[in-house]
């Protein structure tokens, strides 16, 4: 069964990130730069998104090269990767390809911390917009991106 998607966008200055009242202890956000980290991200991706195992998006993620990681970030507690944001920049627009957080750490500001670092990175690059593509049946993610201020710009 083929799922339908919609594209969402927001001007970077209008991205409404919630404040982090109690940051998760020992949480660090850093750029995704090592091939070994990417392998850990892949394992976490398939754990978080088991329905994507045979998808085109999963194949695209597996085929990425280390040079394509620029602007992508991982969230770690100590040295364990607990979340990731895979992104790219096309035509002066930042694209969020994948954002995932291990279930035990959801609702604790990890996704927000990843997005905050991504926003900072895009501002340094003088990028004006952020876009993402979401499955229409993914209500939890749709609610989250609406809370951040994203608006639908194109059904796919």
Secondary structure, DSSP 4 states (H G I P E B T S, - for coil): -PPPEEEEEEEGGG--PPP-SSPPTTEEEEE---HHHHHHHHHHHHHH-GGGTTSHHHHHHHH--GGGGTT-EEEEETTEEEEEEEEEEETTEEEEEEEEE-GGGTTTTHHHHHHHHHHHHHHHTT--EEEEEEETT-HHHHHHHHHHT-EEEEE-
